Amino acid sequence: MIDDVAKRRIAVLGCTGSVGTQALDILALHEDRFEVGLLAAHRSADALRDLAARHGPDAACLTGTATAPELPTGTAWHHGPDGLLDALDAAAPDTVLNAITGAAGLRASEWALRHGKTLALANKESLVVAGDYLMALAREHGATILPVDSEHCAVFQCLNGEDRAAVRRVLVTGSGGPFRQRDPATFDAITPAEALDHPTWKMGPRITVGSATMMNKAFEVLEAHWLFGLPAEQIDVVLHPQSIVHSMVEFRDGSMLAQCGVPDMRVPILYCLGYPERLDFAFEPFDFTRWRSLEFEPWDPARYPALTLAYDVLRAGGDAGARLNAADEIATQAFLDGAIPFPRIVEVVRAVLEDRSPRPISSLQDVLDADEEARRLASRLTAASPR
């Protein structure tokens, strides 16, 4: 057994969501190696209470309410967006697992990198909205970013120990979502329930709708650019409906490396929490007899116009990524609320991007200003949209 002093302290942000709860189950299985220093959620007070009783963190935080749930003795209470940063200061984690949804996770990512911590990043929006700024911050403070997304965790593993100059291209795989074979002429009739019925993954509502539009994959193209220092022409997307091959790297000598596994988010979560070690876990083993044939196909820009926006944003630079994410958050929620039809999500995002030229980012405030401006415009556009 590892001595308590040697345990790695983990802050789990977004602890009541899908990634957060799965991470906590893994941490409980390896309590000889880890201790939970901080649990944070948005408004899920009852769930936070139950998780705090189970894991006994030093600190707990709800960013969306000031009302404290019942917490164990010894667990300090914090609330609000600023309270989350105070809680991180108090808990002093070694690793921050950021599974907050949306741009709300940006400040926590910045905190982790500014303090030279290991950032296990499930909040892909952080790099989408402020990739240049955050990667520079990581370099300055010697912080480590470990991608929890299955696709980027796959690329990370394929590139481990490899010369980046030898990379010809990265192929990010995507299932194609629930509408890969549906007639696009019927997309106006897609309901939120249909968009939330993903064929292979179990995820939160925003990321599930993003898989249906492929906006989620657009975000992953931007993430790959920042995480691995790759230009747009070295990042491709390929549809792979079985979600067994999580991504691939092709090298200039013709070799191809792929990371494979069952579509279970606990696998990349475990990898990032244990890195650089590989920890034991009781998971469903890969069944070669079940997956004797794997399918790959190119993506269709007419079916998935969101994906073209990623390459537009890479060419534009500046605060375009912040505007992309903000507009998508507003438009996706409007679709889930029944205010706009499914195709209108991408139309709204494109309109926000085309509204003005991108501006450079020199501070976190520049990102927040772009985010707020894009949200206002997207809200006006969705309010004016006929259903």
Residue, then its C-alpha position, 0 to 999 in steps of 0.5 A: m500500500i502506498d503511504d498517504v503522503a504519496k497519494r495524488r490529490i485530485a480535484v474533480l470539477g463537474c463531479t455530478g456529470s457523466v465523466g465526473t461520476q465515472a472518474l470518482d468510481i475509478l478513484a474509489l477503486h484506487e484509493d491507495r493511490f489517490e485522494v479526492g481534494l475537491l468536488a465541484a458541480h453547478r447546481s446538483a446539490d443533492a448529488l454533490r452531498d452524496l458524493a461528498a459523503r462518500h469521498g470526504p473531500d477537503a472542499a466542495c463547491l457549487t458554482g450555480t447556487a449559494t445554498a450549501p448542501e449538508l457536507p461532511t465534517g472537515t469539508a469546506w464549503h465554497h460557492g460561485p465561479d470565484g468560489l471555485l478558484d478559492a476552492l482550488d487554492a484551498a484544496a491544492p490538488d496535484t491533478v485537476l480533472n476538468a469535466i465542466t460543460g462549456a466555456a464555464g470551465l475555462r477559468a478552472s483550466e487557466w488556474a490549473l495551468r497557471h499553477g503548474k498542475t496536471l490538467a486532465l482535460a475533459n472540458k474541450e471548450s477550454l482549448v476551443v475558445a482559448g487554445d493559443y493562450l492556454m498552451a502558452l500558459a502551460r509552457e510558461h508554468g511547466a503544466t501538463i495537459l492530458p486529454v480525456d476525450s477518447e479521440h485525443c487520448a488515443v492520439f496522445q498514446c499513439l504519439n507517445g515517444e514519437d518524433r512529431a516531425a515524422v507525423r504525416r497526419v492525424l485521423v480523428t474518428g467519429s461515429g457520425g452520430p444518429f443521423r449518419q444515414r438519415d435523409p438530410a431532407t428530413f433534418d428539419a423534423i429531427t426532435p431533441a429525443e432523436a438527437l439525444d439517442h446516440p448509437t454508441w456513447k452515453m454522454g451529456p445532452r450538449i455533447t450528444v447533440g454536438s455528435a449529431t451535428m458533428m460540431n463536437k468533431a469540429f471542436e476536436v479538430l481545433e483541440a488536435h491543432w492546439l494539443f499536438g501542434l498540428p496545422a489544419e492540413q495534417i488533421d483529418v476526420v474519418l467516420h467510424p460508426q463502431s467507435i472501436v478505433h478512437s483515432m489514428v496517426e499516420f507517419r511519413d514512412g507509411s506506418m499507421l498507429a491506432q488506439c482501439g478499445v471498447p467505447d467506454m469513457r472510463v478507459p481514457i479517464l483511467y489512462c489520464l488519472g494514472y499517467p504515466e502508469r497504466l492502472d488495473f481496471a475491470f472493464e469489458p475486454f475487446d471481443f475480436t469475434r464481435w468486431r471482425s469487420l470495422e467500417f470507415e468512410p469519409w465525412d460528407p460536408a453537405r450532411y455535416p456542415a459544422l465540421t467545415l467551420a473548424y477549418d474556417v476557425l483555424r484559418a481565421g484565428g484570434d477569438a473565432g473559437a470563442r465565438l464558435n463555442a458560445a454560438d453553439e452553446i446558445a443554438t444547441q440549447a435553443f434546439l433542445d428547448g424546441a425553439i429552432p429546428f436541428p439544421r438551424i444550429v449550424e446556421v446560427v453558428r455560421a452567422v455569428l462567425e461571419d458577423r465580424s472579423p476575428r480579434p486577437i486574444s492577449s488575455l482571458q478577458d478578451v476571450l470572455d468578451a468574445d464569448e459574451e458578445a457571441r452569446r448575445l448575437a446567437s440569442r437574438l438569432t435564435a429568438a428570431s428563428p421560426r420553428 
